[in-house]
Structure formats: structure tokens, C-alpha cells
Amino acid sequence: MRTITPKPFNVYEFDELSDEAKQKAINGQRDFELQTENPWADEWRDTLHEIEKLFDIEVDFDSYNRHSISWRKWWNKEYGEEMLNLSGNRALSFLWNNYGRDIYKGKYYSCHDRWENGKYHYVSRRSKCTLVSGDCPLTGVCYDNDALDPMWNFLEGKSPDEKPMVIQHQFKYRFENWTVKDIIEDCVDSLCDAWEREEEYRLSDEGLVESIESNGYEYYEDGTLYAELKHGEVA
């Protein structure tokens, strides 16, 4: 708690409020969050656009389900539908040959830097032989990993038991009869599911309290947000 002058009154940190005032503060923060966009929205969209370009698809996220994916030119390509229906080892070979270099990075082993024209230039060194998954290969942001996780699991033959519980529940890996189409759709599902879970957490009481505390917001005793006036402003 601190006292504001010249007209004395007290403002409080969130954890100093009564339970009733805390809930009012949480509800006020939720109203604010509902009127603003998730700060990571642009990064998520970037990954979605990269996925669309990579697989030659279009996704209507606002009304998303597996049937809202448009396959762009797949149906006009020679053997396009046949390729989408490949399964088992044939699907494995198709995906490796067409997307392996796009969704894997060479294993990182060093970084070289040099001073030139008044600033440092950094160059990371990666193996050309050993590829690794889970390294955000599309945009450099973690949403890449959310999107590509089902395909990595298929290509690497991993059991879903090795993945977090939320992945196990959302995606039932069907190694014998997964088709190329199934895998691409599950990649989009995985990305959209990650976003929906993040939005759900952002608007939950727990997520809102985290936002309040990380921003250092202060409140009147009843839980109303206190905002200091800037120079020249009138209350």
C-alpha cells in the first residue's frame, strides 16, 4: 500500500485487496482483455500463414474445423488426391521428400561473430547432416512447434505417450493408416488448439491475475483500477 498526495488516499497492490475487491479487479481486467487483442496474435498468424504456404492450403480460422481447409491447387495437380490419400511408409516417404528440409533445422553447434562497420555480425552454424525437430523452423516462434508436432511425431515414429497429456488427448496418432491429408489437417488442428488454449488461459482468473501482477497494477480499496494522471491531465 502507498499513500497518494497532495489529496491523501491509499492505493493497493492486488494481493493486498479483500477477496471481494480482488474479484472486482479480475472482472475489470477481463473486460479490458476482451476489448484488446492477444499480444501474440501477429506471431500466431505468421505461423498460420507459413503453414498455409508450406502445404498449399487456406484456413478460415474464424469458423475453423477440419472441413474449412481449402486445398488450393492440390486437386489440380497431377495425382493430387492420390498423394493426399497416401498412408504408412508411402506417406512417410512423401512427407520426408517434400517437406523434410522445411520443417527441420540442422543441429546447432556454434556461433561465429565478427566486428564489421561498427557492429557485430553473428552467424549461427548448423549441421548439414543431423536434423532436429522442435526448433521453430518456420518463423522462429514457438507456434511453429505447436503446428508441426503431429508431423514430427509421425516422421520420427514417436509414441503419443512421449508427448504432453494435452497432445495425447487431442491427437490420436494412427501410424498404420494416417494419410497425408490426415497429418496436414492435424497440424492445423494442433496450431488452432494451441491458440484456443492460450486464449482460454488469458481470460481465466489465473491468467488475469498473472497479467495484473506482471503489470504492477494498483487499485482503490474496492478493487477499482487506479491510474495515475499524467502531467497536465485533469481528473
Secondary structure as UniProt FT lines:
FT   STRAND          2..4
FT   TURN            5..8
FT   STRAND          9..13
FT   HELIX           14..16
FT   HELIX           19..34
FT   TURN            39..40
FT   HELIX           41..55
FT   STRAND          58..59
FT   HELIX           61..63
FT   HELIX           66..68
FT   STRAND          69..70
FT   TURN            72..73
FT   HELIX           74..76
FT   TURN            78..79
FT   HELIX           80..84
FT   HELIX           88..103
FT   STRAND          105..116
FT   TURN            117..118
FT   STRAND          119..132
FT   TURN            137..139
FT   HELIX           143..156
FT   HELIX           160..162
FT   HELIX           165..170
FT   TURN            175..177
FT   HELIX           180..202
FT   HELIX           205..215
FT   STRAND          218..219
FT   TURN            221..222
FT   STRAND          225..226
FT   TURN            231..232
//
